[in-house]
Amino acid sequence: MDLQISVFLLFILFTAGHSLRCYECKVVMASCAEQTLKTCPSGSSHCVTSIAEVQVGDTRAEATIKDCDPACQRLSANFGVLKTTATCCDTDECNLLDADPSSKVPNGNKCYSCDGKSCSNIVTCLGTEDRCVKATATIGGQAIAVKGCVSKSLCNDTTSVDDVQDISCCEGNLCNGAQSVSQSFLFLCCSLLSYFLLH
């Protein structure tokens, strides 16, 4: 009996003293070539890697963030001009790689997306993007249509995106319908990019 209590107490001491270690990096216009290893604060149970890519015409920008996170949610979204992913893991130094290779593999699903002139563009969904989404974003007082591919986790958490209303997700190819729009889409991309980089 004393041996069992001793083993139990040793287990508690070792697990209580262990803090998760994750790679940290915050860069714009590049991947994490220089990253540091940090011990996560109490309450952080995951390592996260978030990547956002914006492509407008021939201009492309990318931002990568790696850090500790208390409750990371794996997500992926592709709005045509904006693509973003967040991957999570829960073991020491598990976020060494910039991206999960499966996040760039087409999954067979396609959805409509908007570019500021039309919502009849078609994007190929990647990785865990198993839903099509349509929503309305309010940027500078203007309502802008948003469409694209998203992962189920984003559909389940529709309350966390500021200035976005009427979010609806559906399953199946091109289930989010085509529709013309005339508002500027670039402002929306900047807003969505800042949301993914700050959350």
N, C-alpha and C positions, 0 to 999 in steps of 0.2 A: 504494500500500500504506500509506504514512504517513497519507494522508487517511482511509482506512478505520479505522485504529487511533485517530486523533484523534476521529472521529465516535463510535466505540464508547466511548472514555473519557468524552467529553462526555455521552453517553446515560447511562452509569453514574453520573456525578456528579449529573445532574439527577434521576434516579429515586431515588438513594440519599438525596438531601436532601429529598425530598418526603414529608411526613407527611399522613395523611388528616385531614380536618377534618369533624367531625360536630356536630350540634346536641345540646345536653344539657338535660335538664329532668327533674325528679322531682316530680310533684304527685299529690295524692290529692283526689278529689271534683271534678276539673276536667280540662280538656284543657290542653295546653302553650301558654298565652297568652304567657307570658314565658319564652323559651328563650335560651340563650347558645350561641355558637359556640366550640368548643374544638378544639385540635390534639390528636389522639389519641396516646397513648404508643406507643412502638415495639412492634410485634407485633400491634397492632390493625389489622385489614384490612377491617372492616365498620362501618357505622353501623346501629344497631338502634332500632326503635320498638316498645315493648311496651305493650299496653293490656289491662287487666283490668276487667271489669264484673260486679258482683254485684247481683242483684235478688231480694229476698225480700219478697213481697207488694207493697206500695206503696213500700218503701224501696229505693233504688238508690244504689250507690256505684261510683265509677270511679277508677282509678289509671292514670297514664300515665308511662312512663319512656322517655327517649331518651338514648343514650350511644354510646360506642365499644365494639366487641366484637372479640375475636380470632378467633372462629369462630362466627359467628351462624348460627342455624338457623331458617328460616322455619317457623312453626307456627301452628296455629289449633285451638281446642277450644271446644265448646259443650255444657255440661252442664245446660242449662236455666236454672238460677239463676246459674251462673257461665259467662262467655264470656271468652276470652282470645285475643289474637293477638300474634305477633311477626313483624315484617317487617324484612328486611335489604337493604342496598344497599352498594355499594363505591366510590362516587365522592364527591368533596367536596360537603358540604352536601346530600346526597341525602335525609336524613331530616327535611326541613323540615315536610312534612305529617304530621298526627297518625296517619292511617290510610290504608291502600291502599283506594280505593273498592271494588275487587273483593272485599274481605274481607267486605263486608256484602250481597253479592248471593247469593240462594238458588241452590244448584246442582242442585236436584231430588232430593237424597237426604234421607231422614228416618231418625232413630234414636230408640230409647227412651231416656228419662232418668229419674232418680230425684229425688224431692223430700222424702224422709224418711218418707213414708207409703206411697208406691207407686212402683214402677218401670215403670208403664204409661203415663207421660206421653210425648208424642211431640214432639221438637224438629226444626226444619227446619235442615238443614246449610247452611252459608254458605261462600263462597269455596273454599278448598282443602280443606275438611273432607270428604274422600272416603271415610272409613271410619267405622264404628260401633265403639264400644269398650265393654267391660264389665270391671270390676275390683273388687277388694275393698280398701278402705282401713281401716287400724286407727287410730282416734282415741280416745285415753283408754282404751285396752284394749278398745274395742268395734269389731266388724267392721261396716263400712258398705258397701253396694253403691253402685257408681259406674257410670253409663252416660251415653252421649252421643255427639256427633259429634267426630271428630278428624281432623287431617291425617295423611297417611302418615308424615311425619317423626316424629311422636310415637309411632306404632306401632313404628318402627324403633329408637327409643331408650327402651325400657321399663325400663332399669336405673337411670335418674337420678331417679326420683320416690321419695322416702323414704316409708315407711309405706304403700306401695301394692303389693299382691301380685296374683297371678293375672290379670295384664293380658292380655286377648285382643282382637284387632281383627278385623273382618270387613268384607267389601264387600257392598253391596246394601241396599235399603230394609228397615229394622226387623230386621236380621239379629242384633241383640244381645239379642233376647228380652225379654219382660216378666216381672216378678216382684215380689211385694210385699215391703216392708221396713218395719221399725218403729223404727229408730234415728234419732237426730237428724242431719239433713243439714247444718245450719248450721255445725257444727264442721268438717266436711269442706271446705266452701266456704272457710272462713278458712284452713285448711291449704293448699289448692290455690292460693288467692290469694297467700299468702306465698311459696309455691314459685316462682310465675311472676314475682313482683316481685323476688325475691332471686337468680334465675338468669338 
